[in-house]
Amino acid sequence: MTEAWRPDDEDEQRRRGASGPVKVRVPAKVNLHLGVGPLRRDGYHELNTVYHAISIYDELTARRGDTLALTMEGEGAGELALDDTNLVIRAAHALAGYAGVVPHARLHLRKQIPLAGGLAGGSADAAAALVACDALWGTGLSRDELAGIAADLGSDVPFLIHGGTALGTGRGEAVSPVLARPTSWHWVVAVADGGLSTPAAYRELDRLRDAGTAGEPLGSTDGLLGALRQRDPRVLAAALGNDLQDAALSMRPALADTLKAGEAAGALAGIVSGSGPTCVFLAADEAHAGRIAAELEAAEVCREARVAHGPVAGARIV
Ligand code: ATP
């Protein structure tokens, strides 16, 4: 806890905070390895994952205001509720409660990360709100303190504060950076029409496992971490894996066509991102990624194919 302010001491808050707008850019994530362990007593699954932040961004601008209000444009506009259920508003309240400040701000979200796409867009927005409001209100928390608040908002939120490539354990909220020599990996991100519910994907995986029809669980992240160190996209391609992929394919069989089309277009590997339905493909380099994206769009197996690179930084003021 930082030093307490009286919640009604707005003058002091204004003196400490930013007077102009604060703009924060936050990336989407993919899981290079998503190992799903058993269901825990608290309803979460034990995860063993390698997160990777990619260059598809949402942008949150925070300005001073007399209430807490959110507007948005882009992916999901008109569909996503802007009330207290939105992760941006929940994050602002969580930070204000922690720091003992008045949660007043005008927030505007420019969304490019597809909704319910398996790219952790909502978690990204929560991370952006923590970083933006921390600067706007002058609460001055460290990244680790912000990540602590983030963990209560969602399993992926702490990673999106940090970004890069990182190991996630527990329900995904315990994050430690993967230290590798700087290498840029090139991705094609096939955005699907409509989303998939993450809880439904976990339930489907449990059902497939009970029925004995799920694939072998991935297990340790050692292979993936070793592949990252070799800096060869062909080696990384062979190490990618996602235990939720069977569940996503069972709920959305058409994703098999997307994965096949990526392979036919020459991708080194393709996997479902998180709980889907977004599929991501690894390319040898940027030009290769561009060619795969064009072929995927021509094959009409996705709403849109975007190129991206990673790792990139987490939520940052721009
Ligand atoms: P994950 O990969 O973390 O499982 P996802 O990418 O599949 O998530 P999100 O876009 O993060 O899915 O959103 C999941 C749900 O969270 C949405 O359907 C919506 O109900 C809720 N939500 C709340 N706030 C937001 C937000 N700012 N952006 C997106 N979704 C939000």
Boltz pocket constraint, residues with backbone or C-beta under 6 A from the ligand:
constraints:
  - pocket:
      binder: B
      contacts: [[A, 80], [A, 81], [A, 85], [A, 86], [A, 87], [A, 88], [A, 113], [A, 114], [A, 115], [A, 116], [A, 117], [A, 118], [A, 119], [A, 120], [A, 121], [A, 122], [A, 123], [A, 125], [A, 126], [A, 156], [A, 196], [A, 198], [A, 273], [A, 274], [A, 275], [A, 276]]
      max_distance: 6.0
